[in-house]
Amino acid sequence: MSFGPLTSRLRASCTVSRFRARAGLRASALASALAAALAACAGPAARPVAGERIIDDFGDTLVIARPPARIVSLNPASTEILFTIGAGQRVVGRTSWDAWPDAARAVPDLGPGLRPNVEAVLAAKPDLVLLYAAQDNRAAARALRAAGVATLTLRVDRIADFARATTLLGRVLGDTAAAATLRDSVLATVSRVAGEARAARAAARTSAPSVAWPLGERPLYVIGGSSFLGELIDSAGGRNAFGDLAQPSPTVAFEELVRRDPDVLVVGAAAAARIATDARWRQLRAVRSGRLVIADSVRTGRPGPRLGEAVSWLRDALAAAMATAEPARAPR
């Protein structure tokens, strides 16, 4: 899982620029409306079943005695879920990467979500700490439990992980109805967009464009088969060019990227400006044709409540990219 945001400024020459403003406003409005509706509907929280036990992704057991009142959320996806289902007022600590919704920025920043400062977390006096289930957080989880603080570790890397985490947090908070509404709404949007994309391809008698999402150059990382970003590509009507690789972000040789020669690249703005004129990168059809989609890190940064926005945005971006002219001849 990536905690740091990808660059999101648009480069005017990239094809996504002509629709992003309109689509972005629509999608952001929908997400804000959903969050506001869930928060407005949230009444006094129902108490969870006393003594209910939840096994987290480290295999540890959380015993729910009462709904938590002071939550330190060091898992950005969980932070977004909490605010969206109306529990944002309970959050007393967050990571440096939490930027949505705007209300989250007012919560004290307790640093990175990996290897957190346990003393700083304890100083916030939480009765629940949410951690991302990475090996780097095992020591923190042990220390927090030893200090008597309830701790829940969740690995949220896939769309299914988002659905599971939302359900679990609803149980912990004693508000399973709001959690189910959020989960079902997001999953329904992803399913609808995927269906529309399939129908559009069938009507046009076209195959899904191959899409590569590189995350770095030295070494070259790409989105693989076990990342929610790969799932977004497939749901948005594309085909992940590296979906056959099991890791979420495997390293590959540049020559392998050239061999697979995807139709579209999803890249950061700084990378797009650089590779557009780089002879090495111009071996790729996507670069020569200008089929570069600028990654919208605000929507696609994590598998959270904005997954519906993310897949809608990516569907439109891929359609716009594929509407461009055929690529120029490769350099010799």
C-alpha positions, 0 to 999 in steps of 0.5 A: 500500500502506498501512503505517499501521494502521487503527483497530481498536477495536469500537463496541458498537452496530456489528453486527460486535461480536457475533461478532468475538471468537469468529471472531477467536480461531479465526482467530488460532489457525489463523494461529499454528498454521500459523506454528508448524508451518512453523517446526517443519518448517524444518530446515537451509536448503537452499542456493539455486542459486549465482549464481541471479538474481532481477529485482526490482520496480525492474528490478534484479538480485539475485544469490543467492550464499548464503542471507542470515543478517542481513535488514533487512525494511522491507516489512511484508508481507515481514516477516510472510512471513519469520517465518511460514516460520521465518526470523524469527531472521534478521531484524535490522531492521524497520519501525515498522509491524510488529506481527505476529507478537509475535516481530517486536516484539523486532526493532530498529525502524529507522523507517518503510518509506518513505525509510528512514535508510540509515545506520541500516540499514547499522548493522544490518550486513545481508546483505540488505535488503527494501524496498517498491517505491515511488518513495520508496525508489529512492534508498535502494535505490541507496544500499544497493547502492552500499554493497555490500548486496544489496537486493530491492524488492517491490511487494506490493499484491495477493493475487497479489503476496503469492503471488509475494513468498512464492515469491521469498523462499523462493528467496532463503532456500533454503527453497522448500518452506516458502514453497510451503506458506504460499503454497498454504495461504493461497491455498486458504483465500481460494479456499475462502471465496470458494466458500462465499460464492458457494454461500451466495448461490446457496442464498439467491438473493441478490446480493452486497451492495455494500461501500465501504471509505472511508479518509478524508474530506477528501479522501475516499479509497475502496478501488478495483479494484487493492487487495487489500482490494477483492479481499478484499471480492469473495472474502468475498461482497461487491461492491466498490462502487468496483471499477470504479476502477482505482487502489488508493485513488482519491479520489472526491466524497462525492456519488459515494459517496451516488449509489452508496449501498453496502449496507455500509461498512467503517470505522475505529472513530473514524469509525464513532462520528462518522458514525453521527450525522452528517446528511451521512453518514446519507444512506447506507443503510449508516449509517442501518441500522447496517451499519458493519463496524469494520475489523480492521487487524491482519488486513487491514493488508497482503497477508501470511500472514493473508489467509486470516484476513482474508477469513474475518473479512470474510465473517462481518462482512458476513453479520452486517451484512446480517442487520440491519434495513432502513435508516430513511428518509433525512434531508431 
